C-alpha cells in the first residue's frame, strides 16, 4: 500500500490475552479434524470399551439386572480392582497411539512444507506457544480417550460402592490420571517431533509405530543375544508398564502391568532406569522440535 494515500489504519479491536493466544491453533485444527469421517468414527468407537466397563460396574451393583440375566454370581466373575482399571487404561492408551499416528503427522509438517511457520512467528507468538497450540490438539483428544473415561468409571464404582471404597482405592484414581498423562505427553511430543522432521504424513505415521514396535523387537534381540534384560530400555511399552505398576500399586505389586503394557516376570528393570529412559526420550523430542521450529530456515 502506498504511504501517500494515508488509508492505513491500525487495528483498534480487542486484543487476545497473551496467555491464551496459543488456543487459536487448536480452534482451527479441531474444525479441520471434524471434517474427517474416519477420524470421527474412530474417536466415537474408542468409547465402546469404557461403556462396556461402565455397564459391568452397573450390572454388578444392580440386583434386578443380575436376576434378569440369571447371573447372580457375576460379582465373583469380574472384580473391580487394580487389574480392571489398568486394563481399561491400557486398551484406551493403545487406541490413543493409533489416534496420534493419524492426527500427529499433520500438525507441523504442512506448515513447514508450505513455509508458513514464519507467518506464525512473525506475530506476537513464540515458538513455545506454537508447540503448545499444536500439542493441545493431541492432548485434548487423547485425554478424552484415556483418563477421562477411567475416572468416570472410578466415580461410578465409588458412587455405587460407597465412600469407604473410594478412600481405600484412591490410588486407582491417582494412578489412572498420572499414568495417562505420562503416556499422553510422550505420544504428543513424539508425534510432533516426527511431524517436524518427516514432511510426508504417511511416513511419519508409520515411524510412530516403528518407534514402538521395531524398537521393542530390537530390544528383544539384544536380550536374546546378550542374555540380559537391559534391552527393554528400547521397549517403550515395557518402560510404561513398569511405571504404571508403581503408580497404581506402589511397592505391593500384584500385577504385571496393563494389557499391551506387560512387564515380563523376572525381567523387570529398576524403576529409576525406566523414568530416566522416558525422560531422555522426551528430551530428544524437544531437541528435534527446537531444531525445526524456527522463524527462518537456512538452506545450504
C-alpha positions in Angstrom: 0.0 0.0 0.0 1.4 3.4 -1.0 2.1 5.6 2.0 1.0 8.8 0.4 -2.6 7.5 0.3 -2.7 7.5 4.1 -5.5 4.9 4.1 -3.8 2.6 6.5 -5.4 2.4 10.0 -4.0 0.3 12.8 -6.1 -2.5 14.4 -8.3 -1.0 17.2 -10.2 -4.0 18.2 -9.9 -6.1 21.4 -6.5 -7.9 21.8 -6.4 -11.5 22.8 -4.8 -12.2 26.1 -1.1 -13.3 25.8 -1.7 -16.5 27.8 -4.5 -17.7 25.6 -3.1 -16.9 22.1 -1.9 -20.5 21.6 -5.6 -21.6 21.7 -6.1 -20.1 18.3 -4.3 -23.1 16.7 -6.4 -25.9 18.2 -9.6 -23.9 17.4 -9.0 -24.2 13.7 -7.3 -27.6 14.0 -10.4 -29.1 15.5 -12.5 -27.6 12.8 -10.4 -29.4 10.2 -10.4 -32.7 12.1 -14.2 -32.7 12.3 -14.3 -32.9 8.5 -12.6 -36.3 8.6 -15.3 -39.0 8.7 -12.8 -41.8 9.5 -11.4 -39.9 12.5 -14.9 -39.1 13.8 -16.0 -42.8 13.6 -12.7 -43.9 15.2 -13.0 -41.4 18.0 -16.6 -42.4 18.7 -15.7 -46.1 18.5 -13.0 -45.7 21.1 -15.6 -45.2 23.8 -17.1 -48.7 23.3 -14.8 -50.4 25.8 -15.3 -47.7 28.6 -19.1 -48.1 28.1 -18.8 -51.9 28.5 -16.8 -51.3 31.7 -19.4 -48.9 33.0 -22.1 -51.4 32.2 -20.2 -54.2 34.1 -19.9 -51.9 37.1 -23.6 -51.0 37.0 -24.8 -54.6 36.5 -22.7 -55.8 39.4 -24.5 -53.4 41.7 -28.0 -54.0 40.4 -29.7 -57.0 41.9 -32.7 -56.8 39.5 -30.4 -56.8 36.4 -28.5 -59.8 37.8 -31.7 -61.6 38.4 -33.0 -60.8 34.9 -29.8 -62.1 33.3 -29.7 -65.1 35.6 -26.1 -64.5 36.7 -26.5 -63.8 40.4 -22.8 -64.9 40.9 -21.5 -62.4 38.4 -19.8 -60.3 41.2 -17.3 -63.1 41.6 -16.5 -63.4 37.9 -15.2 -59.9 37.3 -13.6 -57.9 40.2 -13.5 -54.2 40.0 -9.9 -53.8 41.2 -6.5 -52.6 40.0 -6.4 -55.1 37.1 -9.8 -53.8 35.9 -8.7 -50.2 35.7 -5.2 -50.9 34.4 -6.6 -52.9 31.5 -9.1 -50.1 30.8 -6.3 -47.6 30.6 -4.0 -50.0 28.6 -6.7 -50.6 26.0 -7.5 -46.9 25.7 -3.9 -46.0 25.6 -3.2 -48.3 22.6 -6.1 -46.6 20.8 -4.6 -43.3 21.6 -1.4 -44.4 19.9 -3.4 -45.0 16.7 -5.0 -41.6 17.1 -1.6 -39.9 17.5 -0.3 -41.7 14.4 -3.2 -40.5 12.4 -3.5 -36.9 13.7 0.0 -36.0 14.8 1.9 -36.1 11.5 -0.5 -33.5 10.0 0.2 -30.9 12.7 3.5 -29.3 11.8 4.6 -30.8 8.5 2.1 -28.8 6.4 3.4 -25.5 8.0 7.0 -26.5 7.2 6.2 -27.8 3.7 4.4 -24.5 2.8 6.8 -22.2 4.6 4.0 -21.0 6.8 5.9 -21.2 10.1 7.4 -17.7 9.6 3.9 -16.3 9.4 3.1 -17.7 12.8 6.3 -16.4 14.4 6.1 -13.0 12.7 3.2 -12.3 15.0 3.4 -11.9 18.8 3.6 -15.7 19.0 6.6 -17.6 20.5 7.9 -21.0 19.4 6.8 -22.4 22.8 3.2 -21.2 22.2 3.2 -22.6 18.7 4.3 -26.1 20.1 1.7 -25.8 22.9 -1.0 -25.0 20.4 -0.2 -28.0 18.2 0.3 -30.3 21.2 -3.0 -29.2 22.8 -4.9 -30.8 19.9 -3.4 -34.2 20.7 -3.6 -33.7 24.4 -7.4 -32.9 24.4 -8.3 -35.8 22.1 -6.2 -38.4 24.0 -7.3 -37.2 27.4 -10.9 -37.8 26.4 -9.9 -41.3 25.4 -7.8 -42.3 28.4 -8.0 -40.7 31.9 -11.4 -39.1 31.4 -13.3 -42.4 30.9 -11.1 -44.1 33.5 -12.0 -41.5 36.2 -15.7 -41.6 35.2 -15.7 -45.4 35.7 -13.9 -44.9 39.0 -16.5 -42.3 40.0 -19.4 -44.7 39.1 -17.9 -47.5 41.1 -17.3 -45.2 44.0 -20.9 -43.9 43.8 -22.4 -47.4 43.8 -19.9 -48.9 46.3 -19.7 -46.1 48.8 -17.3 -43.6 50.2 -15.3 -46.2 52.1 -14.4 -47.9 48.8 -13.3 -44.5 47.4 -11.0 -43.9 50.3 -9.5 -47.4 50.2 -8.9 -47.2 46.4 -8.0 -43.6 45.9 -4.7 -44.8 44.5 -6.5 -46.2 41.5 -7.8 -42.7 40.5 -4.3 -41.2 41.1 -2.7 -43.9 39.0 -5.2 -43.6 36.2 -4.7 -39.8 36.0 -0.9 -39.6 36.3 -0.2 -42.7 34.2 -2.4 -41.4 31.3 -0.7 -38.1 31.4 2.7 -39.7 31.1 1.6 -41.6 28.1 -0.1 -38.6 26.5 2.9 -36.3 26.8 5.2 -39.0 25.3 2.9 -39.6 22.4 2.3 -35.9 21.8 6.0 -35.0 21.8 6.9 -37.9 19.6 4.2 -37.2 17.1 5.1 -33.5 16.8 8.8 -34.3 16.5 8.3 -36.8 13.7 5.9 -34.4 12.0 8.5 -31.7 12.1 11.2 -33.9 10.6 9.2 -36.1 8.2 7.1 -34.0 5.9 5.3 -36.9 4.3 2.5 -37.7 6.6 2.1 -41.5 5.9 5.8 -41.9 6.6 5.6 -40.0 9.8 2.6 -42.1 10.9 4.5 -45.3 10.1 7.5 -44.1 12.1 5.2 -43.7 15.1 4.6 -47.5 15.1 8.3 -48.1 14.2 9.5 -46.4 17.3 7.3 -48.6 19.5 7.3 -52.0 17.7 10.6 -52.1 15.8 12.5 -50.7 18.8 10.8 -53.3 21.0 11.9 -56.0 18.6 15.4 -54.6 18.6 15.5 -54.7 22.4 14.3 -58.3 22.4 17.1 -59.2 20.0 19.6 -57.6 22.4 18.2 -59.6 25.3 18.4 -62.8 23.4 21.9 -62.4 22.1 23.5 -60.9 25.2 21.3 -62.8 27.7 20.4 -59.7 29.5 17.3 -57.7 30.3 18.7 -54.2 29.6 17.4 -54.4 26.0 14.0 -53.4 27.5 15.3 -49.9 27.6 14.3 -49.7 23.9 10.9 -51.1 24.6 8.6 -48.2 25.5 5.7 -50.4 26.3 7.9 -52.2 28.9 9.0 -48.9 30.4 5.5 -47.5 30.6 4.2 -50.8 32.1 6.8 -50.6 34.9 6.0 -47.0 35.7 2.2 -47.8 35.7 2.6 -50.7 38.1 4.4 -48.4 40.5 1.8 -45.7 40.2 -1.1 -48.0 40.6 0.2 -50.3 43.3 3.3 -48.9 44.8 5.6 -51.4 46.4 2.8 -54.0 46.8 2.9 -55.4 43.3 0.2 -57.9 42.4 0.0 -57.5 38.6 2.5 -57.5 35.7 1.2 -54.3 34.1 -1.8 -53.5 31.8 -2.9 -55.0 28.6 -0.4 -54.1 25.8 1.9 -52.8 28.5 3.1 -56.0 30.2 6.2 -56.4 32.3 7.8 -59.8 31.9 8.3 -61.5 35.2 11.9 -61.8 36.1 13.0 -59.2 33.6 12.0 -56.0 35.5 14.3 -53.0 35.2 15.0 -50.7 38.1 12.3 -48.1 38.3 14.7 -45.2 38.1 16.1 -46.5 34.8 12.6 -46.5 33.4 12.0 -42.9 34.4 15.4 -41.8 33.0 14.8 -43.6 29.7 11.4 -42.0 29.3 12.8 -38.6 30.2 15.6 -39.0 27.7 13.0 -39.8 25.0 11.1 -36.6 25.8 14.3 -34.5 25.7 15.2 -36.0 22.3 11.8 -35.0 21.0 12.1 -31.5 22.4 15.6 -31.1 20.8 14.2 -32.3 17.5 11.4 -29.7 17.7 13.8 -26.9 18.7 15.9 -27.6 15.6 13.0 -27.4 13.2 10.6 -24.8 14.8 12.3 -21.6 13.6 11.1 -18.4 12.0 13.6 -18.7 9.1 15.2 -21.8 7.5 18.8 -21.6 6.2 19.2 -23.7 3.1 22.8 -24.7 2.3 
